[in-house]
């Protein structure tokens, strides 16, 4: 999981300047440099980011509907490498080229 724009670190053009370029670079480098087949699901929305669990056993987690949708996009059979949700698509505007595929249910 990679997150962009956690509380206090959001920027105006976070998706177009940071998140999508990093996502595409990561996808490309994993395949070209390490020969690792990979699929990525990218979503934009609110999520809980913080510690879950008790005093003796706990971990940092990112949870919520947008995280679940990202996982479903990543695991979708029609994923050619990187799938994004409508929020990412809309935020990116015309800065990136997208191909429409069938909707994925969360």
C-alpha positions, 0 to 999 in steps of 0.5 A: 500500500502506498498513500499520498496526501495523508492529513497535513501533506495534501497538495493542490495537484497531488494526483497529477504531480505525485500519485500517478507519476509515482504509480506509473514509475513503480509499475514500470520499474518493477517490471523492467528492472526486476521482471516482476509482474505487478498490478496496481489499483489506484483510488482517491478518497477518505480512509482511516490511517492509524494504529489498530489493535491493542496494547500488546499487539497492534499495527499501522493500517489503512482502512476504508471503502477506497482501500477496498476498491483499490484492492479490487481494482488491483486484483481484477482480471481485466487489469492491464497493469494499473486501474484507477477509479473515477475520482482519480480519473476526474482529478487527473483531467487531461494530464493523463490518457485513460482507456475505459473498461467495464466498471468494478464493484466494491 
